[in-house]
Amino acid sequence: MLGDVENHSSRRTAAFFDLDKTVIAKSSTLTFGKSFYQGGLINRRAALRTAYIQFVFLLGGADHEQMERMRKYLSELCRGWNVHQVREIVAETLHQLIDPIIYDEAASLIEEHHAAGRDVVIVSTSGAEVVEPIGRMLGADRVVATRMVVEDGVFTGEVEYYAYGPTKAEAVRELAASEGYDLAGCYAYSDSATDLPMLEAVGHPHAVNPDRALRREATAREWPVLTFDRPVRLKQRVAALRMPSRPTLLAAATAGAALTAAGLFWLASRRRTPGTGVRNTRL
């Protein structure tokens, strides 16, 4: 259990989630590489390189130097992109690409935090054009994401706000101040040691599918270590939640069989009794 609903308005709390490899199984930005290629935003070579970076990211995560190289590459890559076109591509392919890679365990945690009266905040290094629609899909209350400089409706390739490392922790503290969150009662989840500042900012940090550095820190500090390994489509998940549990289904089947047997026995006995006026009908 995550705890009871906060009873006092001055003790509002929130749950802060990293996105990539914490809530979803891949990099949110890199997942759209093929869609950006099909939309004419990148060429074949860039699409292949993006796919390779995604593979490396999934294989072992990314440390600080790798994240910096990725930031530089993606910033240069998106220079000149039409912002409206990017948003359209993301909207058109969001459910196809992101829905199947949402961790069931993360979706359950988001529901539990909401049920406990906590806000859910996605805090991601990926761009706002990608993170914001994913946040809406997940039912998040707020989103903190990297923002690129835009001039005349296109990306310049410069970064206006980089949601990474200590900046994430600053964003968490700023939200706590503006929204009245009690950080000692807040939760945070991440897979990467680069998010240690954000995890340290709250009273209930959790390591999710942690890289080696974060696992080492979490073990030393006795933080909970969670394993998420069940990506599931949200529609399938909703259908599963509506379906009765296996014991309930078995009980219903058993009761149905018993009632059927009783009915057949009664019908047979009536057929053997003369003068009842019951007409035997062949089915």
C-alpha positions as CSV (number, residue, x, y, z in Angstrom):
1,M,0.0,0.0,0.0
2,L,1.2,3.5,-0.8
3,G,-0.5,5.2,2.1
4,D,-3.8,6.8,3.0
5,V,-5.3,9.9,1.4
6,E,-3.7,13.0,2.9
7,N,-6.2,14.5,5.3
8,H,-4.8,18.0,5.7
9,S,-4.8,20.5,2.8
10,S,-1.3,21.8,3.8
11,R,0.1,18.3,3.4
12,R,-0.5,17.9,-0.4
13,T,1.8,15.3,-1.9
14,A,2.8,14.1,-5.4
15,A,4.5,11.3,-7.1
16,F,7.2,12.2,-9.6
17,F,7.9,9.8,-12.4
18,D,10.8,9.7,-14.9
19,L,9.4,8.6,-18.2
20,D,11.9,6.6,-20.3
21,K,12.5,3.0,-19.0
22,T,10.5,3.9,-15.9
23,V,7.0,4.4,-17.2
24,I,7.6,3.2,-20.7
25,A,10.0,0.5,-21.9
26,K,11.9,2.7,-24.4
27,S,13.1,6.2,-25.1
28,S,10.0,8.3,-25.8
29,T,11.8,10.6,-28.3
30,L,13.7,7.9,-30.2
31,T,10.6,5.7,-30.5
32,F,9.2,8.3,-33.0
33,G,12.3,8.0,-35.2
34,K,10.6,6.0,-37.9
35,S,7.5,8.2,-37.9
36,F,9.7,11.3,-38.3
37,Y,11.4,9.6,-41.2
38,Q,8.1,8.7,-42.8
39,G,7.0,12.3,-42.3
40,G,10.0,13.6,-44.1
41,L,11.7,15.2,-41.1
42,I,14.8,13.0,-41.2
43,N,16.6,11.1,-43.9
44,R,17.3,7.4,-43.9
45,R,20.8,7.7,-42.4
46,A,19.4,9.7,-39.5
47,A,16.6,7.2,-39.0
48,L,19.1,4.3,-38.8
49,R,21.3,6.2,-36.4
50,T,18.3,7.0,-34.2
51,A,17.4,3.3,-34.2
52,Y,21.0,2.4,-33.2
53,I,20.9,5.0,-30.3
54,Q,17.7,3.5,-29.2
55,F,19.3,0.0,-29.2
56,V,22.3,1.2,-27.1
57,F,19.9,3.0,-24.7
58,L,17.9,-0.1,-24.1
59,L,20.9,-2.3,-23.8
60,G,22.6,-0.4,-20.9
61,G,21.0,3.0,-20.3
62,A,22.9,6.2,-20.7
63,D,25.4,7.9,-18.3
64,H,26.0,11.6,-18.2
65,E,28.4,11.7,-21.2
66,Q,26.1,9.6,-23.3
67,M,23.1,11.8,-22.4
68,E,25.1,14.9,-23.4
69,R,26.0,13.4,-26.8
70,M,22.4,12.4,-27.3
71,R,21.2,15.9,-26.4
72,K,23.6,17.5,-28.8
73,Y,22.7,15.1,-31.6
74,L,18.9,15.5,-31.2
75,S,19.2,19.2,-30.9
76,E,21.1,19.5,-34.2
77,L,18.8,16.9,-35.8
78,C,15.6,18.9,-35.1
79,R,16.9,22.2,-36.3
80,G,14.5,23.6,-38.9
81,W,11.7,21.2,-38.1
82,N,8.2,22.6,-38.2
83,V,6.7,22.4,-34.7
84,H,3.2,21.9,-35.9
85,Q,4.2,19.0,-38.1
86,V,6.1,17.4,-35.2
87,R,3.0,17.6,-33.0
88,E,0.8,16.2,-35.7
89,I,3.1,13.2,-36.3
90,V,3.2,12.5,-32.5
91,A,-0.6,12.8,-32.2
92,E,-1.2,10.5,-35.2
93,T,1.2,7.7,-34.0
94,L,1.1,8.1,-30.3
95,H,-1.2,5.2,-29.5
96,Q,0.4,3.0,-32.1
97,L,3.9,3.5,-30.7
98,I,3.6,4.4,-27.0
99,D,0.5,2.5,-25.9
100,P,2.2,-1.0,-26.3
101,I,5.3,-0.1,-24.3
102,I,3.7,1.4,-21.1
103,Y,4.6,-0.7,-18.1
104,D,1.6,-2.3,-16.5
105,E,3.3,-1.8,-13.1
106,A,3.8,1.9,-13.7
107,A,0.2,2.4,-14.8
108,S,-1.0,0.6,-11.6
109,L,1.3,2.9,-9.5
110,I,-0.1,6.0,-11.2
111,E,-3.7,4.8,-10.4
112,E,-2.7,4.0,-6.8
113,H,-1.2,7.4,-6.2
114,H,-4.3,9.1,-7.6
115,A,-6.5,7.0,-5.4
116,A,-4.4,8.1,-2.4
117,G,-5.0,11.8,-3.3
118,R,-1.6,12.5,-4.8
119,D,-0.8,14.4,-8.0
120,V,1.2,12.6,-10.6
121,V,3.9,14.5,-12.3
122,I,6.0,13.2,-15.3
123,V,9.5,14.6,-15.2
124,S,11.4,13.8,-18.4
125,T,14.5,14.8,-20.4
126,S,12.6,14.2,-23.6
127,G,11.0,17.1,-25.5
128,A,7.7,18.6,-24.4
129,E,6.1,17.9,-27.8
130,V,6.5,14.2,-27.1
131,V,6.1,14.1,-23.3
132,E,3.0,16.3,-22.9
133,P,0.7,14.0,-25.1
134,I,2.1,10.9,-23.3
135,G,1.4,12.6,-20.0
136,R,-2.2,13.2,-21.0
137,M,-2.5,9.5,-22.2
138,L,-1.3,8.4,-18.8
139,G,-3.6,10.7,-16.9
140,A,-0.7,12.7,-15.3
141,D,-1.6,16.0,-13.6
142,R,1.6,17.8,-14.7
143,V,4.5,17.4,-17.0
144,V,8.1,18.7,-16.8
145,A,10.0,18.3,-20.0
146,T,12.8,19.7,-22.1
147,R,11.8,22.7,-24.2
148,M,13.5,23.8,-27.5
149,V,13.7,27.4,-28.7
150,V,11.1,28.1,-31.4
151,E,11.2,30.9,-34.0
152,D,8.7,31.4,-36.7
153,G,7.2,28.0,-36.0
154,V,10.4,26.0,-36.3
155,F,13.0,24.7,-33.9
156,T,16.2,26.6,-34.0
157,G,18.3,23.7,-32.5
158,E,18.9,25.6,-29.3
159,V,17.6,24.3,-25.9
160,E,15.5,26.7,-23.9
161,Y,15.1,24.5,-20.8
162,Y,16.9,21.2,-20.3
163,A,15.1,18.9,-17.8
164,Y,18.1,16.8,-16.8
165,G,20.0,15.9,-13.6
166,P,19.9,18.7,-11.0
167,T,17.4,20.6,-13.1
168,K,14.8,17.9,-12.5
169,A,15.3,18.3,-8.7
170,E,15.0,22.1,-9.1
171,A,11.7,21.6,-11.0
172,V,10.4,19.3,-8.2
173,R,11.2,21.8,-5.5
174,E,9.6,24.7,-7.5
175,L,6.5,22.7,-8.0
176,A,6.5,21.8,-4.3
177,A,6.6,25.5,-3.5
178,S,4.0,26.6,-6.0
179,E,1.6,23.7,-5.3
180,G,2.1,23.2,-1.6
181,Y,3.6,19.7,-1.8
182,D,5.2,18.3,1.3
183,L,8.3,16.8,-0.2
184,A,8.9,14.6,2.8
185,G,5.7,12.8,1.9
186,C,6.3,12.8,-1.9
187,Y,7.4,9.8,-4.0
188,A,9.8,9.7,-7.0
189,Y,10.7,6.9,-9.5
190,S,13.6,6.6,-11.9
191,D,15.8,4.1,-13.6
192,S,18.9,6.3,-13.9
193,A,21.7,7.5,-11.6
194,T,21.5,10.8,-13.4
195,D,18.2,11.3,-11.5
196,L,19.7,11.0,-8.1
197,P,19.1,14.7,-7.3
198,M,15.3,14.2,-8.0
199,L,15.2,11.0,-5.9
200,E,17.0,12.7,-3.1
201,A,14.5,15.6,-3.1
202,V,11.6,13.5,-1.9
203,G,10.9,11.4,1.2
204,H,10.1,8.2,-0.7
205,P,12.6,7.6,-3.6
206,H,12.3,4.4,-5.6
207,A,14.7,2.9,-8.2
208,V,12.9,1.3,-11.1
209,N,14.8,-1.1,-13.4
210,P,17.9,0.8,-12.2
211,D,21.2,1.0,-14.0
212,R,24.3,-0.3,-12.1
213,A,25.1,3.1,-10.5
214,L,21.6,3.7,-9.3
215,R,21.2,0.1,-8.0
216,R,24.4,0.6,-6.0
217,E,23.2,3.8,-4.5
218,A,19.7,2.4,-3.8
219,T,21.2,-0.6,-2.1
220,A,23.5,1.6,0.0
221,R,20.6,3.9,1.0
222,E,18.1,1.1,1.4
223,W,15.7,2.5,-1.1
224,P,13.1,0.2,-2.6
225,V,14.2,-1.3,-5.9
226,L,11.3,-2.2,-8.3
227,T,11.3,-4.3,-11.4
228,F,8.9,-3.4,-14.2
229,D,8.8,-5.9,-17.0
230,R,5.2,-6.1,-18.2
231,P,4.5,-3.6,-21.1
232,V,0.7,-3.7,-21.9
233,R,-1.7,-1.7,-24.0
234,L,-3.9,0.6,-21.9
235,K,-7.0,-0.7,-23.6
236,Q,-6.1,-4.3,-22.8
237,R,-5.3,-3.3,-19.3
238,V,-8.8,-1.6,-18.8
239,A,-10.5,-4.7,-20.3
240,A,-8.6,-6.9,-17.8
241,L,-9.5,-4.7,-14.9
242,R,-13.2,-4.9,-15.9
243,M,-13.0,-8.7,-16.2
244,P,-13.9,-10.7,-13.1
245,S,-11.1,-12.4,-11.3
246,R,-10.3,-16.1,-12.0
247,P,-11.8,-17.3,-8.7
248,T,-14.9,-15.4,-9.4
249,L,-15.2,-16.8,-12.9
250,L,-14.6,-20.4,-11.5
251,A,-17.3,-19.9,-8.8
252,A,-19.8,-18.5,-11.4
253,A,-19.1,-21.5,-13.7
254,T,-19.5,-24.0,-10.9
255,A,-22.8,-22.3,-9.8
256,G,-24.0,-22.3,-13.4
257,A,-23.3,-26.0,-13.8
258,A,-25.1,-26.8,-10.6
259,L,-28.2,-24.9,-11.6
260,T,-28.2,-26.5,-15.1
261,A,-27.9,-30.0,-13.5
262,A,-30.8,-29.2,-11.1
263,G,-32.9,-27.9,-13.9
264,L,-32.4,-31.0,-16.0
265,F,-33.2,-33.3,-13.0
266,W,-36.4,-31.4,-12.4
267,L,-37.4,-31.5,-16.0
268,A,-36.8,-35.3,-16.2
269,S,-38.8,-36.0,-13.1
270,R,-41.7,-34.0,-14.5
271,R,-41.6,-35.9,-17.7
272,R,-41.9,-39.2,-15.8
273,T,-45.0,-37.9,-13.7
274,P,-48.4,-38.5,-15.5
275,G,-51.2,-36.0,-15.4
276,T,-49.1,-32.9,-15.0
277,G,-50.2,-31.2,-18.2
278,V,-46.6,-30.5,-19.2
279,R,-45.9,-30.8,-22.9
280,N,-42.7,-32.6,-23.8
281,T,-41.0,-30.5,-26.5
282,R,-38.1,-31.7,-28.5
283,L,-35.2,-29.2,-28.6
